[in-house]
Amino acid sequence: MGPNSQINNLVLYDGVCRFCNSSVNFILNHERNQKLLFAPLQSDLGQSVLRQFELPKDYTNSLLFLSDEKLYSHSNAAFKIVSFLKMPWQIVLILRFLPTSITDYFYNLIARHRYKLMGKTEACEIPAPENKGRFLE
């Protein structure tokens, strides 16, 4: 058991990426039952998860999803997160039946250009007061 074994449904994201922060806001606005938790990869918790799963401390290649002591990345993480969203957004889950090589290709294409699409911030954004308790750091 790792040090983060009690944490489930945790979305880890690049806290200085505007595209990633917009994605977190999208999730918050379209989530079905408010069961997801959030933390920037750059936070102490994010760094702890990266260490636990032997990823580099500067990892920002994809968002990550931690649940039941399993860490998902790239399109697999995105599909896990989409399963928590309201309809019609869950329709995207039909794509999970495509080979991971295909879904990861498109995920990586967007991830590679995310800073060009929306830029970076100087620091992690502060969550809205109504969501503050869902951000672990």
C-alpha positions in Angstrom: 0.0 0.0 0.0 1.3 3.4 -1.0 1.1 6.6 1.1 -1.8 7.8 -1.0 -3.8 4.5 -0.8 -6.8 6.2 0.9 -7.3 8.7 -1.9 -9.8 7.8 -4.6 -11.0 9.6 -7.7 -8.2 12.1 -7.7 -7.5 14.1 -10.8 -3.9 15.4 -11.1 -3.3 18.1 -13.6 -0.6 20.6 -14.7 -1.4 23.5 -12.4 0.3 26.2 -14.6 -1.4 25.1 -17.8 -4.4 27.3 -18.7 -5.8 24.5 -20.9 -5.6 22.1 -18.0 -7.2 24.6 -15.6 -10.0 25.1 -18.1 -10.4 21.4 -18.3 -10.8 21.1 -14.5 -13.4 23.9 -14.6 -15.2 22.0 -17.3 -15.2 18.9 -15.2 -16.5 20.8 -12.2 -19.3 22.3 -14.2 -20.4 19.0 -15.8 -19.7 16.5 -13.1 -22.6 14.2 -12.1 -22.2 13.7 -8.4 -19.2 15.7 -7.1 -17.0 12.7 -6.3 -13.9 13.8 -8.0 -11.0 15.4 -6.1 -8.3 17.6 -7.6 -4.6 18.4 -7.1 -2.0 20.1 -9.3 0.9 17.8 -10.2 3.2 20.5 -8.8 1.6 20.3 -5.3 3.0 18.2 -2.4 0.3 15.6 -3.0 1.0 15.6 -6.7 4.7 15.1 -6.1 4.0 12.3 -3.6 1.9 10.4 -6.2 4.6 10.9 -8.9 7.2 9.5 -6.5 4.9 6.6 -5.5 4.4 5.6 -9.1 8.1 6.3 -10.0 7.3 9.2 -12.5 9.7 12.2 -12.8 8.9 15.1 -10.5 8.5 17.4 -13.5 6.0 15.1 -15.2 3.3 17.0 -17.1 2.8 14.7 -20.1 -0.8 14.1 -19.2 -3.4 14.5 -16.6 -3.4 11.5 -14.2 -6.3 9.8 -12.4 -5.7 7.9 -9.2 -8.3 5.4 -7.9 -8.1 2.2 -5.9 -4.3 2.4 -5.9 -4.1 2.5 -9.7 -2.8 5.4 -11.7 -4.2 6.1 -15.1 -2.7 8.4 -17.7 -3.4 9.9 -21.1 -6.6 8.8 -22.7 -7.3 6.1 -20.1 -7.3 8.8 -17.4 -9.6 11.0 -19.6 -12.1 8.2 -20.0 -12.1 7.5 -16.3 -12.9 11.1 -15.6 -15.5 11.3 -18.4 -17.4 8.5 -16.6 -18.1 10.9 -13.8 -19.7 13.5 -16.1 -23.3 14.1 -16.9 -24.9 13.2 -20.2 -24.4 14.0 -23.0 -20.7 14.1 -22.2 -20.6 10.4 -21.3 -21.2 9.6 -25.0 -17.4 10.2 -25.4 -16.9 6.9 -23.6 -17.8 5.0 -26.8 -14.3 6.0 -28.0 -12.7 3.9 -25.3 -13.4 0.8 -27.4 -10.8 2.1 -29.9 -7.3 0.9 -29.5 -5.3 2.8 -26.9 -2.7 3.6 -29.5 -5.3 5.6 -31.4 -6.9 7.4 -28.4 -3.5 8.2 -27.0 -2.3 9.6 -30.3 -5.1 12.2 -30.3 -4.7 12.8 -26.6 -1.0 13.4 -27.0 -1.6 15.7 -30.0 -3.7 18.0 -27.9 -1.3 17.7 -24.9 1.7 18.6 -27.0 0.1 21.8 -28.1 -1.8 22.8 -25.0 0.5 25.7 -24.1 0.3 27.0 -27.6 -3.5 26.8 -27.5 -4.0 28.6 -24.2 -0.7 29.5 -22.6 0.7 29.1 -19.1 0.0 30.9 -15.8 2.6 32.0 -13.3 1.1 29.8 -10.5 -1.7 27.3 -9.9 -5.1 28.9 -10.1 -7.2 29.3 -6.9 -10.4 27.3 -7.0 -13.8 29.0 -6.5 -14.9 29.0 -2.8 -17.7 26.5 -3.4 -15.1 24.0 -4.8 -12.2 24.7 -2.5 -12.8 21.5 -0.4 -12.4 19.3 -3.4 -8.9 20.6 -4.1 -6.5 18.7 -1.8 -3.7 21.2 -2.2 
